[in-house]
Each structure stands twice: as structure tokens, then as C-alpha cells.
Amino acid sequence: MTIAELSSMFLSFAIGLVCLPFLIRFLNKEKVDQTERSYIKSHEKKNGTPTMGGIAILLAVTISSIVYSFTNPKIIPVLILTLGFGLIGFIDDFMKVILHRVDGLKAWQKLLLQIVVTAIFAYYITHFSHVSLDLMIPFTGGNKVNIGWAAIPILFFAVIGTVNGTNFTDGLDGLASTVTLVVAFFFAAASVRLNGSVEVMGLIMAGALMAFLCFNCHPAKVFMGDTGSLALGGFVAGMAYMMQMPLFILIVGFIYLIEVLSVIIQVTYFKATHGKRIFRMTPIHHHFELGGWSETKVVTIFGVVTVLLSFLAWMAM
């Protein structure tokens, strides 16, 4: 990893750090704030905290990526997926917070837009970046498998599943930022090891997230909103596919997986038993919160788990 590549992280960090105070003041002035669930008492004080802070993450990532894309063209499809999903999140946030439509985009609208963005990404990497859709199998010494036509539906499932898992993870101060920061460093290191040529994108996202965490750690001065959380999911999926590592998301992105699974399990069990629950509340970070854990404890433990799983994923390579 060269000094020039490392400088991308500092550029992104600097842009985020400069943008965020102005953005927060603007969001406060325009009353672009979030209403928290009142049945989590510790969250009542969050009411009025500005949201859509993910705009700063997107600005930092986009500007830095454009600067470094001339020497690192493989980061372009990752940027496309990050920006594409970030735009979907922005539209959803805008409808909820600015237009005061409680549910934002309808489920089918959001899914349709996600399919379109994923299709653009799939077309770009196969026709312009010439990245194979072969899958690297963990714990096989780097062996890859060609699954033929099935690679396309798996790509759509993996990308959209990762994005929504990341979205569910964004529920506590600094949680999605911390977990994805670790994942960004993992994929940056993996790219160096595998000559994936996308390590700069991992460093750029890491820089943006470190800047955001300066304002998003507990007690948060700003939330990222769907603008940020969907963009983070697009980034993770994009990085994985550029290195043929989507199966590794199951390891390094285990927190995303368990967050979305907890919701699926809870809803399914609730309907099947006519009102009974397995978890106190989902996504699962709220289960631990209602069990007595502080937000800081949940974020710390989830972050540590992601660090440990990153080492496991490294060995699995």
C-alpha cells in the first residue's frame, strides 16, 4: 500500500470533517430531524437530532473517488453502487423527513429502485471492468467456483440483502459507522493481498466514516439516515464483488446478517404464534438494549465481534 493510496483516506477524512459542521447546522436550521420510538425510553432524548448526515459521507467518498479514479479505475463500479443506493436512501429520507410521508418510499418502489441500481452495477463490472462472477470459497486456499447463470440471481440477492442488512444495523449511535469502518479496512487489506486494485476505495470510505463518527458517536449530533446506511451497504457489496468475495460478507458482515435475520425470525414467529415474540425487540441491537446494555456497550461489542470476524475472514482467504 503506497503513501499515495493512504493519502486518499486522509483526503476523505478531511472533506468529511469540514463538511459535517456546516451540514449539521443546515439540517438543524431546516428542522431535518428524526423522531425516535418513544417505547425505548433512552431514545426519547434523541428526538430533534438531525438526520440525513449520510450526505456528508457521500460527498467525501464521491469527491475523493473522483480524484483517485484516474489512477484506480476499478473503484468506479463500487462508487456507482455506493452512490446509487445512497440516492435511493436520500429519496426515502426526503419523503419521510421533508415531505412528512411517514413510510417514505413504498416497499415495492424501494425494491424496484434497488434492482435497477444492482442491474447497472452488474452490467458495468461484467462489460467494462471485466470482473468475473466466479465466487471465492472461504477456507479453500483461495479457490474459486464458476456457477454459471446462477451467478446473476445470487448477485442480486447478495447485493440487496447486504444493503438492507446494513440499513437494519443503523439504529444506535455509531453502530453502522463502527461496524462498516472495520469492514472497510478489511476489504482494503484484502485488496492489497489479492491485487484487487480497489484498496483506495476501502480507505476512502474508512476516512469518511472516521470523520462521521466524530459527530455520530454517543451521544450523536447527527444520524446518517437511509442516505448513509443504504450507501454503506452498496459499498460493502461492491467491494466484495470486485474481488469475487461475496461469500465473505457472511463472515466479515455477520452483524448485518444477524440484524436482518432477527427481524425475519421475529416477524415470522409473531405471525405463526399470533403475537408471541422471540426477541424483546428487533433489529437485535434493540433486544440487547432492552436487556440492560447501554448503546456504547452494544456498539463496542458488535465492533469487537466484527474485528474478530475480520481476522477469521482473513484466514479464510
Secondary structure, 3 states (H helix, E strand, C coil): CCHHHHHHHHHHHHHHHHHHHHHHHHHHHCCCECCCCCCCHHHHHHCCCECCCHHHHHHHHHHHHHHHHCCCHHHHHHHHHHHHHHHHHHHHHHHHHHCCCCCCCCHHHHHHHHHHHHHHHHHHHHHCCCCCCCEECCCCCCCEECCHHHHHHHHHHHHHHHHHHHHHHCCCCCHHHHHHHHHHHHHHHHHHHHCCCCHHHHHHHHHHHHHHHHHHCCCCCCCCHHHHHHHHHHHHHHHHHHCCCHHHHHHHCHHHHHHHHHHHHHHHHHHHCCCCCCCCCCCHHHHHHHCCCCHHHHHHHHHHHHHHHHHHHHHHC
